[in-house]
Amino acid sequence: MKPEVQHALKRYLLTVADDEIVIGYRDSEWTGIAPIVEEDIAFSSLAQDEIGHARLYYTLVAELTGKDADHLALLREKDAYYHARLLEQRATPKYHPSGEHESGGDWAFAVARRFLYDLFDDLRIQDHTASSYAPLAGAARKIQREERYHLKHGEVWWETLATGSLEARERLERALERMWPDLLGLFEAAPGEDLLVAEGILPRTTADLLEPWLERAWPYFDRYSLPFPGNREAQGWALRIQAAQGGRQGQHGPGWDELYEEMTMVRKLEPEGVW
């Protein structure tokens, strides 16, 4: 593999791995506080799956670079993580040390983000199965089996919120309004993706996934008359919202500082330790 191709592939795989570990970590925060016991189990399982997927991708990077997968996951500098900004946002309640409720927390935001991300991630995984880079294609086929469950879980909760009580519906609509710019940031391409497409490692860039994602997501909005910030036109989709980009370049929002410290804290206690 040519050095420039290897560099682009490493960068792309880090982007995918970072997406997975960050949403996995954020979703794991619902363990013990989800609205029903069944969702304590289900959401924890989804989070565990995502962190496992992240480990697969970090292992692919480790094989390309000779670096340790755990080091890649937990010991990089804060601005060397390339996940989409949507995924780093806290969705769970935050509390004072006294135990009193402080702020935030919205189950509707958590499940809507997860479902719309899974619609995106499923398209990305399908592309990975067609990769000429055999380790990536093999990893994607393993992940694909779990992704079907993720999508089914999301569909059930999407319908539950959209057709439930007035408050549930309003929470879903507010969550969608809040997340749209960052949601569209999922489709920001990593540097070098055009080169990976030319080499057959990817069939298309991350940016190219936007149109098929819109086609796939639209029926879930249309079916339940949920507001959608765009129209299908003869030349494709016309969106009324600008994507909030920067995550793929290591530029993150204010919530990332706290999340990074929490996520890497234990590993940093003994960076060279064997666990």
C-alpha atoms as one frame of an Amber mdcrd trajectory, in Angstrom:
protein
   0.000   0.000   0.000   1.352   3.424  -0.953   2.256   5.637   2.027  -0.284
   8.323   1.142  -3.043   5.716   0.855  -2.073   4.159   4.174  -2.119   7.572
   5.836  -5.578   8.361   4.433  -6.886   4.951   5.492  -5.516   5.349   9.017
  -7.133   8.765   9.303 -10.460   7.485   8.012 -10.486   4.486  10.345  -9.744
   6.727  13.317 -12.727   8.865  12.335 -15.036   5.852  12.277 -13.615   4.422
  15.503 -13.970   7.758  17.272 -17.622   8.012  16.221 -18.269   4.600  17.713
 -16.441   5.007  21.005 -17.938   8.432  21.700 -21.564   7.479  21.087 -20.933
   4.246  22.965 -19.637   6.172  25.958 -22.472   8.697  25.895 -25.117   5.965
  25.628 -23.507   4.015  28.477 -24.309   6.962  30.744 -27.971   5.877  30.679
 -27.144   2.666  32.554 -29.113   2.773  35.784 -31.210   5.826  34.876 -33.079
   4.838  31.688 -36.867   5.327  31.938 -37.621   1.591  32.257 -35.547  -1.396
  33.371 -35.742  -3.037  29.945 -34.097   0.032  28.423 -31.404  -0.025  31.075
 -30.448  -3.386  29.618 -31.068  -2.554  25.949 -29.298   0.813  25.862 -26.362
  -0.586  27.822 -26.131  -3.395  25.278 -26.167  -0.930  22.378 -23.423   1.104
  24.044 -21.336  -2.006  24.612 -21.752  -2.969  20.955 -20.534   0.436  19.789
 -17.461   0.334  22.013 -16.751  -3.159  20.693 -17.047  -1.856  17.127 -14.673
   0.976  18.014 -12.166  -1.577  19.267 -12.331  -3.411  15.931 -11.562  -0.217
  14.029  -8.785   0.825  16.426  -7.267  -2.623  15.965  -7.232  -2.075  12.195
  -5.376   1.204  12.751  -2.966  -0.542  15.119  -2.183  -3.113  12.435  -1.403
  -0.325   9.972   0.717   1.754  12.344   2.189  -0.628  14.895   0.582   1.355
  17.725  -1.447  -0.175  20.537  -5.235  -0.118  20.034  -5.885   0.964  23.632
  -3.394   3.793  23.249  -5.209   4.940  20.116  -8.558   4.795  21.890  -7.641
   6.458  25.171  -4.272   8.211  25.056  -4.385  10.548  22.086  -4.439  14.301
  22.543  -7.875  15.870  22.909  -7.801  17.564  19.494  -6.748  14.338  17.747
 -10.220  12.783  17.980 -12.275  13.064  14.800 -15.821  12.059  15.763 -18.842
  14.063  14.646 -19.810  16.762  17.133 -23.351  15.397  17.444 -22.103  12.308
  19.250 -20.243  14.052  22.066 -23.270  15.940  23.395 -24.544  14.930  26.822
 -28.075  13.514  26.817 -28.257  12.352  30.443 -29.153  14.527  33.447 -26.297
  16.192  35.282 -26.223  16.491  39.054 -24.536  18.559  41.741 -22.185  16.640
  44.060 -24.980  16.957  46.631 -27.137  14.749  44.425 -29.530  17.514  43.447
 -30.553  17.769  39.810 -28.533  20.374  37.930 -29.391  20.389  34.257 -30.292
  18.771  30.989 -31.010  15.190  30.165 -33.464  14.122  27.525 -34.340  10.558
  26.594 -35.949  11.721  23.348 -32.677  13.329  22.263 -30.730  10.179  23.143
 -32.921   7.749  21.210 -33.469  10.062  18.213 -29.734  10.689  17.932 -29.014
   6.984  18.162 -31.573   6.024  15.524 -30.573   8.691  13.007 -26.898   7.900
  13.600 -27.606   4.195  13.076 -29.286   4.951   9.734 -26.056   6.724   8.753
 -23.766   4.082  10.223 -25.619   1.263   8.476 -24.948   2.901   5.098 -21.292
   3.319   6.039 -21.015  -0.318   7.126 -22.589  -1.475   3.861 -19.879   0.453
   2.016 -17.208  -1.148   4.185 -18.378  -4.638   3.217 -17.561  -3.714  -0.399
 -14.053  -2.473   0.455 -11.050  -3.806  -1.431  -9.200  -3.676   1.911 -10.013
  -7.146   3.228  -9.558  -6.410   6.965 -12.122  -3.593   6.764 -14.597  -5.676
   4.771 -14.245  -8.539   7.253 -14.780  -6.287  10.269 -17.864  -4.755   8.640
 -19.464  -8.146   8.081 -19.081  -8.922  11.795 -20.583  -5.581  12.803 -23.476
  -5.803  10.349 -25.256  -8.514  12.326 -25.504  -6.300  15.409 -26.477  -3.232
  13.401 -29.780  -4.833  12.392 -30.792  -5.004  16.054 -29.745  -1.381  16.587
 -32.000  -0.230  13.758 -34.975  -2.253  14.976 -34.596  -0.820  18.475 -34.494
   2.704  17.046 -37.575   2.189  14.876 -39.621   1.063  17.880 -38.661   4.071
  19.986 -39.105   6.506  17.099 -42.698   5.338  16.683 -43.263   5.334  20.454
 -42.218   8.961  20.816 -43.901  10.168  17.621 -47.271   8.592  18.431 -47.236
   8.703  22.233 -48.288  11.462  24.585 -48.227  15.126  23.624 -45.173  15.624
  25.819 -43.322  12.723  24.161 -44.059  14.122  20.721 -42.981  17.635  21.720
 -39.753  16.324  23.245 -38.945  14.463  20.037 -39.590  17.548  17.911 -37.455
  19.740  20.186 -34.665  17.169  20.125 -34.704  17.070  16.328 -34.697  20.850
  16.048 -31.700  20.993  18.386 -29.651  18.320  16.652 -30.106  19.008  12.919
 -26.972  21.112  12.259 -24.742  18.682  14.150 -26.561  15.706  12.655 -25.640
  16.904   9.171 -22.059  17.172  10.423 -21.934  13.366  10.314 -21.433  13.693
   6.564 -18.251  15.749   6.769 -15.589  13.698   4.983 -12.236  12.878   6.525
  -9.132  14.140   4.693  -8.023  11.774   1.951 -11.318   9.997   1.327 -11.162
  10.806  -2.394  -7.898   8.876  -2.549  -9.494   5.895  -0.793 -12.317   5.924
  -3.344  -9.809   6.009  -6.209  -8.049   2.969  -4.712 -11.297   1.016  -4.252
 -11.006   1.006  -0.459 -14.245   2.991  -0.248 -16.997   2.983  -2.896 -17.844
   6.627  -2.098 -16.959   9.356   0.378 -18.768  10.067   3.629 -20.188  13.226
   2.029 -21.734  11.049  -0.688 -23.798   9.246   1.963 -25.970  12.307   2.609
 -28.402  11.853  -0.300 -29.055   8.135   0.357 -29.385   8.882   4.074 -32.001
  11.561   3.376 -33.913   9.116   1.187 -33.773   6.537   3.947 -34.611   8.874
   6.835 -37.400  10.821   5.120 -40.120   8.104   5.395 -39.741   8.054   9.194
 -40.479  11.782   9.274 -43.229  11.669   6.670 -45.056   8.737   8.260 -45.490
  10.611  11.540 -45.708  14.170  10.110 -42.500  15.229  11.837 -40.845  18.453
  10.633 -38.086  17.861   8.097 -35.718  20.688   7.070 -35.642  19.990   3.364
 -37.503  19.196   0.172 -36.942  16.599  -2.498 -36.390  18.340  -5.830 -35.575
  17.184  -9.342 -31.840  17.590  -8.758 -31.880  16.028  -5.283 -32.565  17.295
  -1.783 -32.583  20.991  -0.914 -31.884  21.538   2.785 -32.752  24.644   4.774
 -30.164  23.998   7.488 -26.396  24.407   7.313 -24.271  21.534   8.589 -22.148
  22.227  11.667 -18.799  20.809  10.627 -15.360  20.645  12.201 -15.565  17.405
  14.146 -13.673  15.468  11.464 -10.876  18.041  11.851 -10.675  17.656  15.637
 -12.734  20.792  16.357 -15.313  20.040  19.029 -17.903  21.692  21.212 -17.727
  22.626  24.907 -19.001  19.226  26.045 -15.978  17.426  24.628 -13.530  18.683
  27.259 -15.452  17.067  30.102 -16.185  13.888  28.159 -12.547  13.469  27.124
 -11.348  13.759  30.715 -13.909  11.230  31.933 -13.297   8.795  29.095  -9.501
   8.745  29.425  -9.158   9.220  33.194  -8.577   5.613  34.277  -6.166   4.792
  31.466  -4.110   7.877  32.241  -3.654   6.749  35.858  -1.315   4.024  34.574
  -0.709   4.593  30.840   1.671   1.656  30.441  -0.246  -0.669  32.751  -1.384
  -4.111  31.661  -5.026  -4.621  32.596
